């Protein structure tokens, strides 16, 4: 089932259950999907990779906002962002832990023959392709940088 159809069904279920936190997160996903569809020139169906990228972008936005709200002492807004982030993350593939990312990046480094920090761009490109949807770019970048330096 396409993500959009699943989201629509889950929105109905959240409305019936009166689950406001879940409903906010689902509506954010639906809005982002509709926006992405109109940006791409009106494609009716989005690829799974595009859907994952949209969801990752939403999670990243929620994390950054939550961090800012926490620094400013706005626990009420922080809690809303965290709740929405949890709802959105439920639709993403399982994220790899740092140790698993390190193993994959080590393999990429040995395959590509990278030896110094100058090769970071090449390794990042390969790592982002291989780990698409399974890890966020910041974590991948940190791992690559630590292994190459």
C-alpha positions in Angstrom: 0.0 0.0 0.0 1.3 3.4 -0.9 2.4 5.7 2.0 -0.2 8.3 1.2 -3.1 5.8 1.4 -1.7 4.4 4.7 -1.5 8.0 6.1 -5.1 8.7 5.1 -6.4 5.6 6.8 -4.3 6.4 9.9 -5.6 9.9 10.0 -9.2 8.6 10.1 -8.3 6.2 12.8 -6.6 8.9 14.9 -9.6 11.2 14.5 -11.9 8.4 15.7 -9.5 7.7 18.6 -9.2 11.5 19.3 -5.4 11.1 19.4 -4.3 14.7 18.8 -0.5 14.1 18.9 -0.7 11.3 16.3 -3.2 13.4 14.2 -0.7 16.4 14.1 2.1 14.2 13.0 0.0 12.4 10.3 -1.3 15.7 9.0 2.3 17.0 8.7 3.3 13.9 6.7 0.2 14.3 4.4 1.0 18.0 3.8 4.6 17.3 3.0 3.7 14.5 0.6 1.2 16.8 -1.2 3.8 19.5 -1.4 6.4 17.1 -2.8 3.9 15.9 -5.4 3.2 19.4 -6.6 6.9 20.3 -6.7 7.8 17.4 -9.0 5.5 18.6 -11.7 2.3 16.7 -10.8 3.5 13.1 -10.6 0.6 11.0 -9.3 2.8 8.4 -7.5 6.0 9.1 -5.5 8.8 6.5 -5.4 9.6 4.9 -2.1 12.9 6.7 -2.0 11.3 10.1 -2.4 8.8 9.2 0.4 11.6 8.3 2.7 13.5 11.5 2.0 10.3 13.5 2.7 9.9 11.7 6.0 13.6 12.1 7.0 13.3 15.8 6.2 10.3 16.1 8.6 12.1 14.2 11.3 15.1 16.5 11.0 13.0 19.6 11.2 11.3 18.3 14.3 14.6 17.4 16.0 16.0 20.9 15.3 12.9 22.6 16.5 12.8 20.5 19.6 16.4 21.3 20.4 15.7 25.0 20.0 12.6 24.9 22.2 14.5 22.9 24.9 17.3 25.5 24.9 14.7 28.3 25.3 12.9 26.4 28.2 9.7 26.0 26.2 8.8 22.5 27.4 5.3 22.7 26.0 6.5 23.3 22.5 9.4 20.8 22.9 6.9 18.1 23.9 4.8 18.7 20.8 7.8 18.4 18.5 8.9 15.2 20.1 5.5 13.7 19.8 5.2 14.5 16.1 8.8 13.2 15.6 7.9 9.9 17.1 4.8 9.6 14.9 6.8 10.4 11.7 9.6 8.0 12.7 7.1 5.1 12.9 6.8 5.4 9.0 10.5 5.3 8.4 12.5 2.1 8.0 14.4 1.0 11.1 17.4 3.2 11.6 20.8 1.5 12.0 22.8 2.1 15.1 26.2 3.8 15.0 28.2 0.5 15.2 26.4 -0.9 12.1 26.9 2.4 10.2 30.7 2.2 11.1 30.9 -1.3 9.7 29.3 -0.4 6.4 31.4 2.8 6.1 34.6 0.8 6.8 33.6 -1.5 3.9 33.0 1.4 1.6 36.3 3.0 2.5 38.2 -0.2 1.8 36.3 -0.7 -1.5 36.9 2.8 -2.7 40.5 3.0 -1.6 40.0 6.2 0.4 42.8 7.0 2.7 42.5 10.5 3.9 40.0 13.2 4.7 40.4 14.5 1.2 38.4 11.5 0.0 35.5 12.3 2.3 33.3 13.5 -0.6 33.7 10.3 -2.5 33.0 8.1 0.6 30.0 10.3 1.6 28.4 9.9 -1.8 28.7 6.1 -1.7 27.7 5.9 2.0 24.6 8.0 1.4 23.5 5.8 -1.5 24.1 2.6 0.5 22.5 3.8 3.7 19.6 5.7 2.2 16.7 5.7 4.6 18.6 3.7 7.3 20.7 6.6 8.7 20.7 10.3 8.8 23.3 12.3 6.9 24.8 13.9 10.0 25.6 10.6 11.6 27.0 9.2 8.4 29.2 12.4 8.1 30.5 12.0 11.7 31.4 8.4 11.1 33.1 9.0 7.8 35.1 11.9 9.3 36.2 9.9 12.3 37.3 6.9 10.2 39.2 9.0 7.7 41.1 11.2 10.1 
